[in-house]
Amino acid sequence: QVQLVESGGGLVQPGGSLKLSCAASGDTFSISGMSWYRQAPAKQRELVATITSGGITNYADSVKGRFTISRPITSMLYLQMNSLKPEDTAVYYCNALYGIRSVPTWGQGTQVTVSS
């Protein structure tokens, strides 16, 4: 199994930056793709960015050019968020697919609030 723990959320002013981290433990070498999702109040959870085991990345249109997903080592996932906007306010979740059946697992989430 794989366990995920996010960190790095907080309160930031519009235009500011934050870097989220996701630490994976357990059978990390069985992880294929990893992603960041977010869920704002009264909204559905949405995909923000994803990275494959081969390093291919994909982003939601709303964050392209502002957010960067990276996975420099097997057990760590990052999301660099620049030029933050109030509409980026949400709980951000780390997601990983592991094993031959690509079983999804989630972290507990970290709150990001963009406000002046």
C-alpha positions as CSV (number, residue, x, y, z in Angstrom):
1,Q,0.0,0.0,0.0
2,V,0.9,3.7,-0.3
3,Q,0.3,6.5,2.1
4,L,0.3,10.2,1.2
5,V,0.8,13.3,3.4
6,E,0.5,16.8,2.0
7,S,2.0,20.0,3.4
8,G,2.7,23.5,2.4
9,G,-0.7,25.1,2.3
10,G,-1.5,28.4,3.9
11,L,-2.8,31.9,3.5
12,V,-1.3,34.0,0.7
13,Q,-2.1,37.3,-1.0
14,P,-3.2,37.4,-4.6
15,G,-0.2,37.3,-6.9
16,G,1.8,35.4,-4.3
17,S,3.3,31.9,-4.4
18,L,3.1,28.7,-2.5
19,K,4.8,25.3,-2.9
20,L,2.8,22.2,-1.9
21,S,4.6,19.0,-1.0
22,C,3.3,15.4,-0.9
23,A,5.3,12.7,0.8
24,A,4.6,9.2,-0.2
25,S,5.5,6.1,2.0
26,G,5.0,2.4,1.7
27,D,5.3,0.7,-1.7
28,T,6.4,3.9,-3.5
29,F,8.1,2.0,-6.3
30,S,4.7,0.7,-7.4
31,I,3.4,4.2,-8.0
32,S,2.7,5.1,-11.6
33,G,1.0,8.4,-12.1
34,M,0.6,11.1,-9.5
35,S,-1.7,14.1,-9.5
36,W,-2.9,17.2,-7.6
37,Y,-6.6,17.8,-7.2
38,R,-8.4,20.6,-5.5
39,Q,-11.9,21.1,-4.0
40,A,-13.4,24.5,-3.3
41,P,-16.4,25.0,-1.0
42,A,-19.6,23.8,-2.6
43,K,-17.7,22.6,-5.7
44,Q,-16.7,19.2,-7.1
45,R,-13.1,18.0,-6.8
46,E,-11.2,18.9,-9.9
47,L,-7.9,17.8,-11.4
48,V,-5.2,20.4,-11.3
49,A,-2.1,18.7,-12.6
50,T,-0.8,15.3,-13.3
51,I,2.6,13.7,-13.9
52,T,3.2,10.2,-15.4
53,S,6.0,7.8,-14.3
54,G,7.8,9.0,-17.4
55,G,7.6,12.6,-16.4
56,I,4.9,13.8,-18.8
57,T,2.8,16.5,-17.3
58,N,-0.6,17.9,-17.9
59,Y,-2.5,20.8,-16.4
60,A,-6.0,22.2,-16.1
61,D,-6.5,25.2,-18.4
62,S,-7.1,27.4,-15.3
63,V,-3.6,26.8,-14.0
64,K,-1.5,26.5,-17.1
65,G,1.5,28.8,-17.0
66,R,1.1,29.4,-13.3
67,F,1.5,26.0,-11.7
68,T,4.3,23.4,-12.1
69,I,4.0,19.8,-11.0
70,S,7.2,17.9,-10.3
71,R,8.3,14.5,-8.9
72,P,12.1,14.6,-8.6
73,I,12.3,11.4,-6.5
74,T,9.9,8.5,-6.2
75,S,8.5,9.4,-2.8
76,M,8.0,13.2,-3.3
77,L,5.5,15.2,-5.4
78,Y,5.4,19.0,-5.5
79,L,3.2,21.7,-6.9
80,Q,4.7,25.1,-7.3
81,M,1.9,27.7,-7.5
82,N,2.7,31.2,-8.8
83,S,0.5,34.2,-9.5
84,L,-2.1,32.9,-7.2
85,K,-5.7,34.1,-7.6
86,P,-8.6,34.1,-5.1
87,E,-10.3,31.4,-7.2
88,D,-7.4,29.1,-6.5
89,T,-8.6,28.9,-2.9
90,A,-9.4,25.2,-2.1
91,V,-8.3,22.2,-0.3
92,Y,-5.5,20.6,-2.4
93,Y,-5.2,16.8,-2.4
94,C,-2.4,14.5,-3.6
95,N,-3.4,11.4,-5.5
96,A,-1.3,8.4,-6.5
97,L,-2.1,5.3,-8.6
98,Y,-0.2,2.3,-7.5
99,G,0.1,-1.4,-8.3
100,I,-0.7,-3.4,-11.4
101,R,-4.4,-2.4,-11.0
102,S,-3.6,1.4,-10.6
103,V,-5.3,1.6,-7.3
104,P,-6.0,5.2,-6.3
105,T,-5.0,6.6,-3.0
106,W,-5.4,10.1,-1.5
107,G,-3.8,12.3,1.1
108,Q,-5.7,14.2,3.7
109,G,-5.5,17.5,1.9
110,T,-4.0,20.9,2.7
111,Q,-5.8,24.2,2.7
112,V,-4.8,27.0,0.3
113,T,-6.4,30.4,0.8
114,V,-5.7,33.3,-1.5
115,S,-7.0,36.5,0.0
116,S,-5.9,40.1,0.7
